[in-house]
Amino acid sequence: MKYIRQILLFLLLSISLLHGLLHSIPFRYRLNHQHGKHRVAVVEKTFGSFQLKSRHLVLSSSSASTDQSEAKNWIERSDPLGAGTFFSTANDDSSAESIAYFSLGIDGSSFELGNLSRKFNAVMLKQAMTRFAETTGEIPVSLLPIYATFAMDLSAKEATRAALNQNGMDFVDEGENELWGEVENIQVGGLTFDTFQDAVDSGSWSPGQDFSFVVRNVKAYVPSENNSNFLSEPLLEEEEGLKVLGNSKIESLEALAKDTIDRCNKAPIDVSLKGNVPWKAPEVMIRSDLSISARNKDGSENEQIAFDLLNSLKDHGYVIVDVGAELSDGKSTTIEKRLAGMWQATEHFFKHSIEAEVDDSIEFALPSMQNVPGAGSRHAVYGYQSFDEGSMRFLETRLQRKSKVLLPTELGEVLASEEMSDLVHSFYNLADIGRDITRIATATISDKKNLFFEQDKNKMPEISGLSLDEMVGFNNEANIFTKSSVKSASSALRLVEELVDDGRICEDFPMDESPVSMSPHRMCCYTGQKRSDGLDAREVFGAHTDTSFVTLVPVAFVSGLEVFDESISEWVRPELIAKRHFEEEVEGSGTDSNILNGDVPSKGESSRRTEPWHARYVVVMPGELLQIVTQNEVKAAVHRVVAATEGESRISAPVLLRARTRAKMDVSRYYGVFDKDDPDDGVGKLLQSCDGMNMYDIHNSLQPST
């Protein structure tokens, strides 16, 4: 260990020599091959009018190089934490360069990273021998893994630099001791590692071996002439009917409504009973990490939590929340117990309603779907309805703000008072999760777009919307940015409290509210019907998006919710991902696997777990209103429901967290002062177009025309 500081200093001092080596290496050892130039595919997050089978296109580096035909190399805009913008580095329009972030996938075989890493390592060892010859006469064995790790990192960095250069961009090098990107998914001989050090320490990689990797959030200079069209035109010719297109602008509610319809229409209609569970899925998030108490001490949002949440919502269209993760002793949290009670109540209700359809002696007097009197919105409906010969049954409930009683009140004649209480508390618990997710997403996007950070003509920083008194004590750049983050967080919290309808009365900003919540708690029962074509499953509720901030779907025992994951262009089943998460946790703890059926003793406990496993999880999907308040950064999730043509019915109980219809979108109040005449203003045209509108009109504008 006494050599560690010495060797690190040596590596920093010799870095210029390594760069000299790189440029002396024959060109074929770098990203381009002697047989032909390898071009990396650029793929945007939205697909315009073409549907891609995969965002990560498999490309052949050269028609003459057949051994590399399976190489997977790609590059895409990264938008760390939703920045989504170019940052100008000059004031002269003619020569300006802008900085943007990118993610890349690099295949080591096609880039010959084995050869490159061996040469880097050889030069470092040669220099080290010169240094240690005067002391020990040999390089300490303990330092060899350090050299290998540096060789691996330097090779990956240079391959990334070359990939950017080939696509007309320049790598932003911020110094050898600075993080140049977030490397992950390192592939070595069929094994996957999280870091270069892990790969070296495992003994699976040594200099001279190829390795592949993914790196995210790499800074690059983009020439000014490329800014407006960058990623808006394909860099590759059309191949097998696929085309790489740029991001289509959504600058109005009409454009947003059209875009959601187009995205739904492009989703495949194929159905599988088994469902798709990708091996790489978003991390399951812990409920407490989303709460206000998890924010930083200064009131800003926790960046790691925000990063994980935004990654899930932006890239995959959903996030799975574990409401019972805090307890590991087999007991259940209060939220989990309430959700378990909600499931019992929902199953009880549908059992009763189905039996009443065939037995006239069973009383069932729930009203059919109807508008809530005095609600002032045609969307505020409640009641019970059956469709498609009973294959779809819906119970729409609404919470009365003052009395906290559910409509229809006749539901109390079917369910016990404890079951009714579980329904009410479950609604509040789910709404609170949705509020927190909306808050974090809105604050993070505002912060990363610097909406509360401005500079005057003299380059003196100031915070939009703050008085001079509030600025006292924040006279250095670091504190200015911190204050901006705090303002973003507090403004997002204000937006959530005033716009998101959680069934409570808005105490801090009194308004003329409807007597019932605009956010319904919907109980659903889906039953597949036999098909003449012999298929084992069918789409009972087709591809659609929701006009909500978020839609919260407690994970059901029978899966069927499918979200179209645009990062892989496939339908996925988040409920099965939650089940896999639970099974892996159970397997790791040594608990009886039959716990999936509930009522199984916990390891080392005499008590018994009575809640079903799925009561621990909630799937949360972004809706169209979240797309608006996150300035078009988080897109509304395209989703559907699939049911087996034979077998057990699927019961579901989603909450659609909508807006207080009589509240108004005040952009300056929630996002700081903005300039309507400035097309480049940070809030964007979509949000600007909503300024001054009440949320009811925004909701109506997003509905399909009849």
C-alpha positions in Angstrom: 0.0 0.0 0.0 3.0 2.4 0.5 3.4 2.6 -3.2 -0.2 3.6 -4.1 0.1 7.3 -3.8 3.4 7.2 -5.6 2.0 5.1 -8.5 -1.0 7.4 -8.9 1.2 10.4 -9.2 3.4 8.6 -11.7 0.3 7.7 -13.8 -0.8 11.3 -13.9 2.6 12.6 -14.9 3.0 10.0 -17.7 -0.4 10.6 -19.2 1.0 12.8 -22.0 3.3 10.0 -23.0 0.3 7.7 -23.3 -1.5 10.1 -25.6 1.6 10.3 -27.7 1.5 6.5 -27.9 -2.1 6.5 -29.0 -1.4 8.7 -32.0 1.6 6.6 -33.0 -0.5 3.4 -33.1 -1.4 2.3 -36.6 -4.8 3.7 -37.6 -6.3 0.2 -37.8 -5.8 -0.2 -34.0 -8.1 2.7 -33.4 -11.8 2.9 -34.0 -11.5 2.8 -37.8 -10.4 -0.3 -39.5 -7.9 -0.7 -42.3 -10.8 -2.4 -44.3 -13.2 0.4 -44.0 -14.6 3.1 -41.7 -16.9 1.9 -38.9 -19.8 4.4 -38.4 -21.8 4.4 -35.2 -25.6 4.5 -35.4 -27.2 7.5 -33.8 -30.7 6.7 -32.3 -33.0 9.2 -30.7 -35.4 8.6 -27.9 -38.4 9.2 -30.2 -39.0 7.6 -33.5 -41.0 10.1 -35.6 -43.0 8.3 -38.2 -40.9 5.1 -38.3 -40.9 2.3 -35.7 -37.6 0.8 -34.8 -37.3 -2.8 -33.9 -34.4 -1.8 -31.6 -32.8 1.4 -30.6 -29.5 -0.3 -30.4 -29.0 -1.2 -34.0 -26.7 -4.1 -34.9 -24.3 -2.8 -37.5 -21.5 -4.4 -39.5 -18.3 -2.4 -39.3 -17.2 -3.5 -42.7 -18.6 -5.6 -45.5 -15.1 -7.1 -45.9 -14.7 -7.9 -42.2 -17.1 -10.8 -41.6 -15.8 -11.6 -38.1 -17.2 -8.3 -36.9 -20.6 -8.6 -38.3 -22.2 -9.1 -34.9 -20.7 -6.0 -33.4 -23.2 -3.8 -31.5 -22.2 -0.2 -31.5 -24.5 2.8 -30.9 -24.6 6.4 -29.8 -27.5 8.5 -28.6 -28.3 11.7 -26.8 -28.0 11.1 -23.1 -29.8 14.1 -21.4 -28.5 13.4 -17.8 -31.3 14.0 -15.4 -33.4 15.5 -18.2 -31.2 18.4 -19.2 -32.3 18.0 -22.8 -30.6 21.1 -24.1 -27.4 22.2 -25.8 -25.2 24.6 -23.8 -23.5 27.3 -25.9 -19.8 27.9 -25.2 -19.4 31.0 -27.3 -21.2 34.2 -28.1 -20.2 34.4 -31.7 -22.8 32.6 -33.7 -20.5 32.0 -36.6 -18.0 30.0 -34.5 -20.0 28.8 -31.6 -19.8 25.3 -30.3 -22.3 23.7 -28.0 -22.0 21.0 -25.4 -24.3 18.0 -25.3 -24.3 14.7 -23.5 -24.2 11.3 -25.1 -24.4 7.6 -24.3 -22.5 5.0 -26.3 -22.3 1.3 -26.7 -18.8 0.0 -27.7 -18.1 -3.5 -28.9 -14.5 -4.3 -28.0 -13.8 -6.8 -30.8 -14.7 -4.4 -33.6 -12.7 -1.6 -31.9 -9.7 -3.9 -31.2 -9.6 -2.8 -27.6 -7.5 -5.8 -26.7 -4.6 -4.6 -28.8 -5.0 -1.0 -27.6 -5.2 -2.0 -23.9 -2.1 -4.2 -24.2 -0.1 -1.3 -25.7 -1.2 1.1 -23.0 -0.3 -1.4 -20.3 3.1 -2.1 -21.9 4.1 1.5 -21.9 3.0 2.0 -18.3 5.0 -1.1 -17.2 8.1 0.1 -19.1 7.9 3.5 -17.4 7.3 1.8 -14.0 10.3 -0.5 -14.4 12.5 2.6 -15.0 11.2 4.1 -11.8 11.4 1.0 -9.6 14.8 -0.1 -11.0 16.5 2.2 -8.6 14.7 0.8 -5.5 13.2 -2.7 -5.5 14.4 -3.7 -9.0 10.9 -4.9 -9.9 7.4 -3.7 -10.0 5.4 -4.7 -6.9 2.9 -7.3 -7.8 0.2 -5.4 -5.9 0.4 -2.6 -8.4 -0.1 -4.7 -11.5 -3.9 -4.6 -11.2 -3.8 -0.8 -10.9 -1.9 -0.6 -14.1 -4.4 -3.0 -15.8 -7.3 -1.0 -14.6 -5.8 2.3 -15.9 -5.1 0.6 -19.3 -8.7 -0.6 -19.5 -10.1 2.9 -18.6 -7.8 4.7 -21.1 -8.6 2.3 -23.9 -12.4 2.8 -23.3 -11.9 6.6 -23.2 -10.0 6.7 -26.5 -12.5 4.5 -28.2 -15.3 6.8 -27.0 -13.3 9.8 -28.2 -12.9 8.3 -31.7 -16.6 7.4 -31.9 -17.6 11.0 -31.2 -15.1 12.2 -33.8 -16.5 10.0 -36.5 -19.9 11.5 -35.9 -18.7 15.1 -36.1 -18.2 15.8 -32.4 -15.2 16.4 -30.1 -14.8 14.8 -26.8 -14.7 17.2 -23.9 -11.7 16.3 -21.8 -11.9 17.9 -18.4 -8.6 16.5 -17.1 -7.2 13.1 -16.4 -8.4 13.0 -12.8 -12.0 13.9 -13.7 -14.8 11.4 -14.4 -15.2 11.3 -18.2 -18.4 9.2 -18.3 -20.5 6.7 -16.3 -19.3 3.2 -17.5 -21.5 0.2 -17.0 -22.4 -3.2 -18.4 -18.8 -4.2 -19.0 -18.8 -7.5 -21.0 -15.8 -9.8 -20.8 -16.0 -13.3 -22.1 -19.7 -13.7 -21.4 -19.4 -12.2 -17.9 -20.8 -8.7 -16.9 -19.1 -6.3 -14.5 -20.1 -2.9 -13.1 -16.6 -1.4 -13.0 -13.3 -1.9 -14.7 -11.8 -2.6 -11.3 -14.3 -5.4 -10.8 -13.3 -7.0 -14.1 -9.6 -6.8 -13.3 -10.0 -8.0 -9.6 -12.0 -11.0 -10.7 -9.2 -12.2 -12.9 -11.5 -12.4 -15.9 -9.8 -9.6 -17.8 -6.2 -8.8 -18.4 -4.5 -6.4 -20.9 -4.7 -7.8 -24.4 -8.3 -9.1 -24.0 -11.2 -7.5 -25.8 -14.0 -6.0 -23.7 -17.3 -4.3 -24.5 -19.0 -1.6 -22.5 -21.7 1.1 -22.2 -20.8 4.6 -21.1 -23.4 7.3 -20.3 -23.3 11.1 -20.0 -20.2 11.8 -22.0 -19.7 15.4 -22.8 -19.0 16.4 -26.4 -18.7 19.6 -28.4 -21.2 19.8 -31.2 -20.4 22.4 -34.0 -23.0 25.1 -34.3 -24.0 24.2 -37.8 -25.1 20.8 -36.4 -27.1 22.1 -33.5 -30.5 22.6 -35.1 -30.4 19.4 -37.2 -28.4 17.2 -34.9 -30.0 13.8 -34.5 -32.9 15.0 -36.7 -31.5 13.4 -39.8 -30.3 9.8 -40.2 -26.5 9.2 -40.3 -27.0 5.9 -41.9 -28.8 4.8 -45.0 -32.1 3.0 -44.6 -31.4 -0.6 -43.9 -34.1 -3.4 -43.8 -36.9 -0.9 -43.5 -35.4 0.9 -40.5 -34.5 4.6 -40.4 -33.0 6.6 -37.6 -34.9 9.8 -37.1 -34.7 12.7 -34.7 -37.0 14.1 -32.1 -40.3 15.6 -33.3 -41.2 18.9 -31.6 -44.3 19.0 -29.4 -45.1 22.6 -28.9 -48.9 22.6 -28.2 -51.6 20.5 -26.6 -52.9 19.6 -30.0 -49.5 18.3 -31.0 -49.2 16.4 -27.7 -52.6 14.7 -28.3 -51.6 13.7 -31.8 -48.2 12.4 -30.7 -49.7 10.2 -28.0 -52.2 8.7 -30.5 -49.4 8.1 -33.0 -47.2 6.4 -30.4 -50.1 4.2 -29.4 -50.8 3.2 -33.0 -47.2 2.3 -33.6 -47.1 -0.1 -30.7 -47.3 -3.8 -31.8 -50.6 -5.6 -31.4 -49.1 -9.1 -30.9 -50.1 -10.7 -27.6 -48.4 -13.3 -25.5 -49.8 -15.1 -22.5 -46.3 -15.4 -20.9 -45.4 -11.8 -21.1 -42.0 -10.2 -21.6 -39.7 -9.8 -18.6 -36.4 -8.2 -19.8 -33.3 -9.3 -18.0 -32.3 -5.7 -17.5 -35.0 -3.6 -16.0 -35.2 -0.4 -13.9 -34.2 -0.7 -10.3 -37.1 -1.1 -7.9 -37.4 2.0 -5.8 -38.0 2.1 -2.1 -41.1 4.1 -1.0 -39.3 6.1 1.7 -36.6 7.3 -0.8 -39.3 9.2 -2.6 -40.7 11.1 0.4 -39.9 14.7 1.3 -37.8 13.5 4.2 -35.4 12.0 1.7 -34.5 15.4 0.3 -31.2 17.1 1.1 -30.9 19.1 4.2 -31.2 22.4 2.3 -34.5 21.3 0.7 -33.2 20.4 -2.7 -33.9 17.0 -4.2 -31.5 14.1 -3.7 -29.7 13.8 -7.0 -29.1 10.0 -6.9 -32.8 9.3 -6.2 -33.8 11.8 -8.9 -31.4 10.2 -11.3 -32.8 6.7 -10.7 -36.4 7.9 -11.0 -35.9 9.9 -14.1 -34.0 7.0 -15.8 -36.9 4.7 -15.1 -39.6 7.1 -16.2 -37.8 8.5 -19.3 -36.2 5.4 -20.7 -38.8 2.7 -19.7 -42.1 4.4 -19.1 -42.6 3.1 -15.6 -41.1 2.8 -12.1 -41.8 0.0 -9.6 -42.1 1.2 -6.0 -41.6 -1.2 -3.0 -43.8 0.0 -0.1 -42.6 -2.8 2.2 -38.8 -2.7 1.7 -38.1 -1.0 5.0 -38.9 -4.1 7.0 -36.9 -7.3 6.5 -38.4 -9.4 9.3 -41.4 -10.7 7.4 -43.7 -8.1 8.9 -45.6 -5.6 6.8 -45.6 -1.8 6.6 -48.9 0.1 7.2 -49.1 0.9 3.5 -48.7 -2.8 2.6 -51.4 -3.8 5.1 -53.8 -1.2 3.6 -53.1 -2.4 0.1 -53.7 -6.0 1.2 -57.0 -4.9 2.7 -57.8 -3.1 -0.6 -57.2 -6.3 -2.6 -59.5 -8.2 -0.3 -62.2 -5.6 -0.7 -61.8 -5.5 -4.5 -62.0 -9.3 -4.8 -65.0 -9.4 -2.5 -66.8 -6.8 -4.6 -66.3 -8.5 -7.9 -67.1 -11.9 -6.5 -70.4 -10.4 -5.2 -71.2 -8.7 -8.5 -70.5 -11.7 -10.7 -72.6 -13.9 -8.4 -75.5 -11.4 -8.6 -75.5 -11.6 -12.4 -76.5 -15.3 -12.2 -78.4 -15.3 -8.9 -81.4 -12.9 -8.7 -81.7 -13.5 -4.9 -78.4 -11.6 -4.4 -79.0 -7.9 -4.0 -76.8 -5.6 -6.1 -78.0 -2.0 -6.4 -74.9 -0.1 -7.5 -75.6 2.8 -9.9 -74.3 2.6 -13.5 -71.7 5.1 -14.6 -72.9 8.7 -14.1 -71.6 12.2 -13.5 -71.1 13.5 -10.0 -73.7 16.2 -9.3 -72.1 19.6 -8.9 -68.6 18.5 -9.9 -68.5 20.8 -12.9 -66.7 18.2 -15.1 -67.9 15.6 -17.5 -64.9 13.5 -16.5 -66.0 13.2 -12.9 -68.0 9.9 -13.1 -68.7 7.1 -10.7 -70.6 3.9 -10.7 -70.4 0.3 -12.0 -70.4 -0.9 -15.6 -69.8 -4.2 -17.5 -68.6 -4.3 -21.1 -68.0 -6.9 -23.8 -70.2 -9.6 -22.4 -68.7 -9.3 -19.0 -65.0 -9.6 -20.1 -64.4 -6.1 -18.6 -66.1 -4.8 -15.4 -65.3 -1.4 -13.9 -66.2 0.2 -10.6 -65.3 3.9 -10.6 -65.0 5.4 -7.1 -64.6 9.0 -6.1 -63.6 10.4 -2.7 -65.7 13.2 -1.3 -63.2 15.9 0.0 -64.9 17.0 3.2 -66.6 13.8 4.4 -63.9 11.4 3.0 -66.7 9.0 2.0 -66.4 7.1 -1.2 -68.9 7.3 -4.0 -71.0 5.4 -4.8 -72.2 5.2 -1.2 -74.1 2.0 -2.1 -70.7 0.3 -2.1 -71.0 0.3 1.7 -73.9 -2.2 1.4 -71.6 -4.7 -0.3 -68.4 -4.2 1.7 -67.7 -4.2 5.4 -66.8 -0.9 7.1 -63.2 -2.1 7.5 -63.0 -2.8 3.8 -64.3 0.6 3.0 -61.7 2.1 5.3 -58.9 0.2 3.5 -60.1 1.6 0.2 -60.0 5.1 1.4 -56.6 4.8 3.1 -55.2 3.0 0.0 -56.3 5.9 -2.2 -54.5 8.4 0.0 -51.3 6.2 0.2 -51.2 5.8 -3.6 -51.9 9.4 -4.2 -49.0 10.4 -1.9 -46.6 8.2 -3.9 -47.8 9.9 -7.1 -47.4 13.3 -5.6 -43.8 12.6 -4.6 -42.9 11.2 -8.0 -44.4 14.2 -9.7 -42.6 16.5 -7.3 -39.2 14.9 -7.9 -39.5 14.7 -11.7 -40.7 18.4 -12.0 -38.1 19.7 -9.7 -35.3 17.8 -11.3 -36.1 18.9 -14.9 -36.5 22.5 -13.7 -33.2 22.4 -11.9 -31.2 20.8 -14.8 -32.7 23.4 -17.2 -31.5 26.1 -14.8 -34.9 27.8 -14.8 -34.2 29.5 -11.6 -30.6 30.5 -12.5 -30.0 33.5 -14.6 -27.1 35.9 -15.4 -27.4 39.6 -16.1 -25.4 41.5 -18.6 -22.4 41.8 -16.3 -22.3 38.0 -15.8 -23.4 38.3 -12.2 -25.6 35.3 -11.3 -29.0 35.8 -9.8 -31.9 33.5 -9.0 -35.2 34.1 -10.8 -38.0 34.9 -8.5 -35.9 35.6 -5.4 -35.6 38.9 -3.6 -32.3 40.6 -2.8 -32.7 39.6 0.9 -33.0 36.0 -0.1 -29.8 36.2 -2.1 -27.7 37.4 0.9 -25.1 34.8 1.8 -25.1 33.2 -1.7 -22.4 35.2 -3.4 -20.4 32.4 -4.9 -21.2 30.3 -7.8 -21.5 27.0 -5.9 -24.0 28.5 -3.5 -25.9 30.2 -6.3 -26.5 26.8 -8.0 -27.5 25.3 -4.7 -30.0 28.0 -4.1 -31.4 27.5 -7.6 -31.8 23.7 -6.8 -33.7 24.6 -3.6 -36.0 27.0 -5.5 -36.7 24.3 -8.1 -37.6 21.9 -5.4 -39.8 24.3 -3.5 -41.6 25.5 -6.6 -42.3 21.9 -7.7 -43.7 21.2 -4.3 -46.0 24.2 -4.7 -47.1 22.9 -8.1 -48.0 19.5 -6.6 -49.9 20.9 -3.7 -52.0 23.2 -5.9 -52.5 21.3 -9.1 -52.4 17.5 -8.2 -55.8 16.3 -6.9 -55.0 13.9 -4.0 -58.6 14.1 -2.7 -57.7 16.6 0.0 -58.7 20.2 0.4 -56.0 22.6 -0.8 -55.3 24.4 2.4 -52.4 26.7 1.4 -54.0 28.1 -1.8 -57.8 28.1 -1.3 -59.7 27.7 -4.5 -63.2 26.9 -5.7 -62.9 23.2 -5.8 -65.3 20.4 -6.8 -66.9 18.5 -4.0 -65.2 15.2 -5.1 -61.7 14.3 -6.2 -61.0 14.3 -9.9 -58.6 11.4 -9.4 -60.6 8.1 -9.6 -59.8 4.9 -7.8 -60.9 2.4 -10.4 -61.5 -1.3 -9.7 -61.2 -3.5 -12.7 -61.9 -7.1 -13.5 -60.6 -8.5 -16.9 -61.7 -11.9 -18.1 -60.4 -13.4 -21.3 -62.8 -15.1 -23.7 -62.2 -18.2 -25.8 -61.0 -17.4 -29.3 -61.7 -19.2 -32.5 -58.1 -18.6 -33.6 -56.8 -20.7 -30.7 -54.6 -17.9 -29.2 -54.1 -18.2 -25.5 -54.4 -14.4 -24.7 -56.0 -11.3 -26.0 -55.8 -7.5 -25.6 -58.7 -6.6 -23.5 -57.8 -2.9 -23.1 -55.8 -1.6 -26.1 -52.7 0.6 -26.2 -53.4 4.0 -24.7 -52.0 6.8 -22.5 -53.7 8.5 -19.6 -54.5 12.1 -19.0 -53.0 12.1 -15.5 -49.9 13.2 -13.8 -49.2 9.5 -13.0 -51.2 6.4 -13.0 -50.5 4.1 -10.0 -51.3 0.4 -10.5 -50.9 -1.8 -7.4 -49.2 -5.0 -8.6 -51.9 -7.7 -9.0 -51.6 -11.4 -8.4 -52.5 -12.2 -12.0 -50.3 -10.1 -14.3 -51.6 -8.4 -17.4 -50.5 -4.8 -17.4 -48.0 -4.2 -20.2 -46.0 -1.0 -20.8 -44.4 -0.3 -24.2 -40.7 0.2 -23.3 -39.4 2.4 -26.0 -35.8 1.8 -25.0 -36.2 -1.8 -26.4 -39.3 -1.3 -28.5 -41.1 -4.1 -26.8 -44.1 -4.7 -24.5 -43.0 -5.6 -21.0 -44.8 -6.7 -17.8 -43.7 -4.6 -14.8 -45.8 -6.9 -12.5 -43.6 -9.9 -13.4 -40.5 -7.8 -12.8 -41.8 -7.0 -9.3 -42.5 -10.7 -8.8 -38.9 -11.5 -9.8 -37.6 -8.9 -7.4 -39.6 -10.5 -4.6 -38.5 -14.0 -5.5 -34.8 -13.0 -5.6 -35.2 -11.4 -2.2 -36.9 -14.4 -0.7 -34.3 -16.8 -2.2 -31.5 -14.6 -0.8 -33.0 -14.6 2.7 -33.7 -18.4 2.8 -37.4 -17.9 3.3 -39.9 -20.6 2.2 -40.6 -19.8 -1.5 -44.3 -20.6 -0.9 -44.5 -17.2 0.7 -45.7 -16.0 -2.8 -49.0 -17.5 -1.8 -49.0 -15.6 1.5 -49.5 -16.9 5.1 -46.0 -18.4 5.3 -43.8 -18.2 8.4 -40.9 -15.7 8.1 -37.4 -16.9 8.7 -36.6 -17.0 12.4 -40.1 -15.7 13.3 -43.0 -17.4 14.9 -45.4 -14.8 13.5 -46.9 -15.4 10.0 -47.1 -13.2 7.0 -50.7 -12.7 6.1 -50.4 -10.1 3.3 -50.0 -11.4 -0.3 -46.5 -10.7 -1.8 -47.9 -8.4 -4.5 -49.3 -6.0 -1.9 -45.7 -4.7 -1.5 -45.4 -3.2 -5.0 -46.9 -0.4 -7.0 -46.2 0.3 -10.7 -46.2 4.0 -11.5 -46.6 5.2 -15.1 -46.2 8.8 -16.3 -49.3 10.4 -17.9 -49.8 13.3 -20.3 -50.0 15.9 -17.5 -46.5 14.9 -16.2 -45.3 15.2 -19.8 -46.5 18.8 -19.7 -45.1 19.8 -16.3 -41.7 18.1 -17.0 -41.5 20.2 -20.2 -41.9 17.3 -22.5 -39.0 15.4 -21.0 -40.9 12.5 -19.4 -43.3 11.1 -22.0 -46.7 9.6 -21.2 -46.4 5.8 -21.0 -48.1 3.8 -23.7 -49.7 0.8 -21.9 -52.4 -1.9 -22.3 -54.0 -4.8 -20.5 -53.7 -8.4 -21.7 -55.8 -11.3 -20.3 -55.7 -15.1 -20.8 -58.5 -16.5 -22.9 -58.9 -19.2 -20.3 -58.0 -19.2 -16.7 -58.1 -16.8 -13.7 -59.5 -13.3 -14.2 -57.2 -10.3 -13.6 -58.3 -7.9 -10.9 -56.7 -4.5 -10.9 -57.2 -1.3 -8.8 -55.4 1.7 -10.4 -55.5 5.3 -9.2 -55.4 7.9 -12.0 -53.8 11.0 -10.3 -55.4 13.9 -12.2 -55.5 17.7 -11.7 -57.7 19.9 -9.7 -59.8 21.0 -12.6 -60.5 24.5 -11.3 -56.8 25.3 -10.6 -54.8 27.3 -13.2 -51.5 26.7 -14.7 -49.4 29.7 -13.7 -46.0 29.1 -15.3 -44.3 32.0 -13.6 -45.5 30.8 -10.2 -44.1 27.2 -10.7 -41.2 27.8 -13.0 -40.0 31.4 -12.5 -40.2 34.4 -14.8 -40.1 33.5 -18.5 -40.2 35.3 -21.7 -43.1 34.3 -24.0 -41.4 36.1 -26.9 -38.2 34.1 -26.5 -38.4 30.8 -28.5 -35.4 29.6 -26.6 -36.8 30.2 -23.1 -36.2 27.3 -20.9 -39.7 26.3 -20.1 -40.4 25.5 -23.8 -43.4 26.2 -26.0 -45.6 23.3 -24.8 -45.6 24.6 -21.2 -45.9 28.2 -22.4 -49.0 27.3 -24.4 -50.7 26.2 -21.2 -50.0 29.3 -19.2 -53.2 30.8 -17.7 -55.4 27.8 -18.7 -57.4 26.0 -16.1 -56.6 22.4 -15.7 -60.0 21.3 -16.8 -59.4 22.9 -20.3 -56.0 21.4 -20.5 -57.5 18.0 -19.7 -60.2 18.4 -22.4 -57.7 19.5 -25.0 -55.9 16.2 -24.7 -59.0 14.0 -25.2 -59.7 12.4 -28.6 -62.2 14.2 -30.7 -65.5 12.5 -31.1 
